[in-house]
Amino acid sequence: MAARIGISLWNRAEVRIFEENGLLKADITLAKPRQVRAGQFVFLRVPSTSALSINESHPFFIASWDQDKENKTRNITALIQRRKGFTRLLQAQPTAVRAFLEGPYGESPLAEDYGNVILFASGIGVAAHLGCIKQLLNARDQGPTRTQVISLLWEVDEIEPWDAAIKMVHKLLDQDADRCDRETPDWKNARSRFVSSFDRCHSTHN
């Protein structure tokens, strides 16, 4: 435990929390730049949440990040579903708070090796997939890649509580559309949004 706390104290960060309908978006600014890949996660400690929080670390997937010319980042974003305990206390924090961070950890999926990538998610599980889509689009921005089609199948009970995540999906669509505009300026449908939603139907029989 002491070793983990020591590592976290070394990796200082600042966290800004934004809430939309119960979903938290945590914009994390790192004191030192790191390399980040899709599918990775970080452990987060926020001392201001409680007296014992220095002993508590909570894992969150990285949903998005900025990247410099050296493929390192100081800014990452995590999506957090507010529940009881730490996430409820985190939602009550001021706009910017001091934090300590471990990671990123985890292996990145080799999605770039496939021409057609299909991602399935339920609820907050979409956070990890957003990072995967971003990495695929970043690779396309740098040149030709194998991946030609990306499909995200995301199941939620209601649309409204997930507005923050939906905005991030549309931001990724805009990134891909921008590339299409650059590569094929005469393609009229370059900015078309291929987004569909399906409602589950329930029926009763007497």
Residue pairs with C-beta under 8 A, 6 or more apart in sequence:
1 55
4 57
4 102
5 54
5 55
7 102
8 43
8 45
8 57
8 100
8 101
8 102
9 100
11 30
11 31
11 32
11 100
11 101
11 102
12 31
12 98
12 99
12 100
12 101
13 28
13 29
13 30
13 31
13 98
13 99
13 100
13 101
14 28
14 29
14 96
14 97
14 98
14 99
15 26
15 27
15 28
15 29
15 44
15 46
15 93
15 96
15 97
15 98
15 99
16 26
16 27
16 28
16 29
16 95
16 96
17 24
17 25
17 26
17 90
17 91
17 93
17 95
17 97
18 24
18 25
18 27
18 164
19 25
19 82
19 91
20 163
20 164
21 160
21 161
21 162
21 163
21 164
22 81
22 82
22 161
23 79
23 80
23 81
23 82
23 161
23 162
23 163
23 164
23 165
24 79
24 80
24 81
24 82
24 87
24 90
24 91
24 164
25 77
25 78
25 79
25 80
25 164
26 44
26 60
26 77
26 78
26 79
26 80
26 90
27 75
27 76
27 77
28 42
28 44
28 75
28 76
28 77
28 78
28 99
28 101
29 74
29 75
30 73
30 74
30 75
30 76
30 101
32 74
33 68
33 70
33 72
33 73
33 74
34 72
34 73
34 74
34 104
35 71
35 72
35 73
36 62
36 65
36 67
36 72
36 73
36 76
36 104
37 104
37 108
37 135
38 108
38 109
38 111
38 128
38 131
38 132
38 134
38 135
38 136
39 61
39 106
39 107
39 108
39 109
39 128
39 131
39 132
40 61
40 62
40 103
40 104
40 105
40 106
40 108
40 131
41 59
41 60
41 61
41 62
41 103
41 104
41 105
41 106
41 128
42 59
42 60
42 62
42 76
42 78
42 101
42 102
42 103
42 104
42 105
43 57
43 58
43 59
43 101
43 102
43 103
43 105
44 57
44 58
44 59
44 60
44 78
44 99
44 100
44 101
45 53
45 54
45 56
45 57
45 58
45 99
45 100
45 101
46 53
46 86
46 90
46 93
46 97
46 98
46 99
47 53
47 54
47 98
47 99
47 100
48 93
48 97
48 98
49 86
49 89
49 90
49 93
50 56
50 89
53 86
56 86
57 102
58 86
58 87
60 78
60 79
60 80
60 127
61 78
61 79
61 127
61 128
61 131
62 76
62 77
62 78
62 104
62 131
63 77
63 78
63 79
63 127
63 128
63 130
63 131
63 165
63 168
64 76
64 77
64 130
64 131
64 134
64 168
65 73
65 75
65 76
65 77
65 131
65 134
66 73
66 74
66 75
66 76
67 73
67 138
76 104
77 168
78 127
79 124
79 126
79 127
79 130
79 164
79 165
79 168
80 87
80 90
80 124
81 87
81 123
81 124
82 88
82 90
82 91
108 135
109 132
111 117
111 132
111 135
111 136
111 147
112 135
112 136
112 139
112 145
112 146
112 147
113 146
114 146
114 147
115 146
115 147
115 148
115 149
116 147
116 148
116 149
116 151
117 132
117 136
117 147
117 149
117 150
117 151
118 151
118 153
119 129
119 132
119 133
119 150
119 151
119 152
119 153
120 153
120 154
121 128
121 129
121 152
121 153
121 154
121 155
122 154
122 155
122 156
123 155
123 156
126 152
126 154
126 162
126 165
127 165
129 152
129 154
130 165
130 168
130 169
130 172
133 150
133 152
133 172
134 172
134 175
136 145
136 147
136 150
137 150
137 172
137 175
137 176
137 179
139 145
139 147
140 147
140 176
140 179
141 175
141 179
152 169
156 162
159 166
159 197
169 195
170 193
170 195
173 193
173 195
177 190
177 191
180 187
180 190
180 191
181 190
181 191
184 190
